[in-house]
């Protein structure tokens, strides 16, 4: 696991913002930006900087490369108190960053997705919360390589893991890494469908 310097973290946050700015979730939580693409990228850069900090505190962060071209951020089996404290710290910052309407969208979407997760019994599973590669660096194998260390750690822990994606075109990519689509859900706030993908524990 890499611990990015402040400069590397800033580059990585910018890469994640560029990669994910069109995602329905991130467009919905940055509603305060309207049609201002530059403002949305700036807001998302801060959003992902907060997510990277949370991952460093209570999860796992793997960088795509030394140039800051992307990252994978995981929620792991870290102690629950540590995870809850890190999340609460990020949530307080997001309330200020996203504005009243954007933060309301954030909390509503998260609640809807958690409701959909409940029947799957994933309380002890690792969660791939964010993964992205800068658009200019895509197509070079960085997507698979940035996920490899985290998946190896999942397997070493004997754990299941899961992710959610609004991008139907990403399903074959994740399937090649062992994830199976477990459900397609309509999310009311974004107005879009997303897929829950699960990767069961690997046999020792």
N, C-alpha and C positions, 0 to 999 in steps of 0.2 A: 504494500500500500504506500502510495506517495503522499507526502505532506507538502502541498505547494507553498512556495514563498508568497509573499503578498503580491509581488509583481506577476508571478505565474498564475496566481488565483484570479487576478484581475483580467489577464488575457483569457483564461479559461472561462470566466463568467461572460466575457464578450462573445466567445465562440458559442457557448450554450445559448445565449440570447439570439445570435444570428441563426443558429440551427433550428430553434424552436419557436421563433416569433409568430409563425403562421399556425401553430397548433391551437385548436379550439379552446383548450383550457387556458393557455397563456393569453390569448386574445381576450377571453372573457374577464380574466382578473385584471387586465390592463385597460379596462373600459374607459378609464379617465383620460386615456391618451387619444381617444377618438380615432381619426384617420391619420394622425401624426406618426409616421413610421419611425422617425428619429427619436421621438419621445418614448415610443414603445420600447425600442431597443435600449434606451438609457434606463428605463424603469426595470426592464428584464435583466439588464446587467447587474443592477443592485439586488434584484430578486435572487439571481443565481449565486451572487457572492454570499448572500445570507444562507442559501442552501448548502453551499460548499462549507461554510463555517459550521453549520449544524452537523454535516456529515463528519467533519474532522472531530467534533466534540463527542459525538455519540453514535457514530456509524462507521462507514467506510467510504473513502474517496479514492478512485483510481484515475490517473490522468492519461489522456490518449498519447501524449508525447511531451517532450520538454518545451515545445513551442506553444503550449497552451491551446491546442487545437480541439479540445473537448475533454469530457470526463464522464465517469459513471459514479453515481452517488447512491449508496445503499443504506437502508435501515437494517441493522443486524441484530444479533442476540445480545447486544450490550445491555447492562442492567436497566430495568424499566425506569427507575428514578432518574438516571442520567439522560435517557432518551426523552423523558417527559420534560425535564428542565431545559434541554436544548431546544425542543420544539416550542416550548412556551416563550423562550427568548426570541426565536425567529418570528413567532406569531405576533408578538408585541411590535417588532420592527415592521412586519408586513402591514399591520393596521395603519401605521403612519405612511408607509410607502404607497400602498394601493389606493388610499382614499376610502371614504365610507362605502361607496357603491362597489368598488373593486374588491374590498375586503369582504363585503357581504356575499359577493359572488364566490370568492375563495372558500369561505366557510360553508356555503350551501353546496358547492360542488364536492368538497371533501366529505361532507356528511352524506350526500347521495352515494358516493362511491364506497364509503365505508359500509353503508346499508347493504349495498349489493355484495360486498365481500363477506358479510356475516355468516351466510350459510356454508361457506367453504372451509371454515375452521382453520384459518391461517394465522392464528395468534402467535405461533412459534416460528413462522416462516420468515425468511429474509425478504426484503422488498427492494426491488430495483426502482427507486423513486424517480430518478432523472438519468437520462443518458442522451448524449448528443455530440455530434462532430461538426466542426465549422464547415459551412458549405463548400468552401474552396479546398478542403482537405478530404472530402468524401470520395468514396470509390477507391481508396488506397488500403483497405483492410483495417483501418483504425477502429471501426465499429466493433468488430469481433475481438480485436486485440485488447481494447479497453475493458471489455466485459470478462475476458478470460481470467484475470486474477481473482475477481470477485466470485465467479462461478467456481473456481478451484477452492476458494475459502468456504463457500456454501457446501461443497461436496465433502471437504475435510471435517466440517461440523456435522455432517449427516443430516442436513436440513433441507427442507423444501424452500423454493423461492417463487416469487410472482412479480408481475408487472401489469400495468394498464397502459394501453395505447389507443389513441384516436386515429392512428395512421394504419389503415388496412394494408397498405403496401409493405409495411414492416413485418407483417405476420410470417411470411416465409423466412425472413432473416432470423427471427427469434425461434422459429421452429427448428432451424438447423442447429441451434444451440441447446435444444432439448425442451423448449417450452411448448406447451399444448394449449390451444384456445379452449377456455373453460366456460366462456359465456360472452354474449354480445348484449350490451345494455344501452338503452337510450338515456341520455343525461339531460334533464330538463333545463338547466340553466344555460348550458352551452348550445342546446338544441341539436346536439350531435350524438352519434353512436360511438362507443368505445368498446374495446375488447379486453377481457381479463385473460391473462396467460399464466399458466402454472408450470413449474418444473419440479417434478417430484424428487424426493431424496434419491441419491444414487447408492446402489449397493456397494458396500465396502469391498 
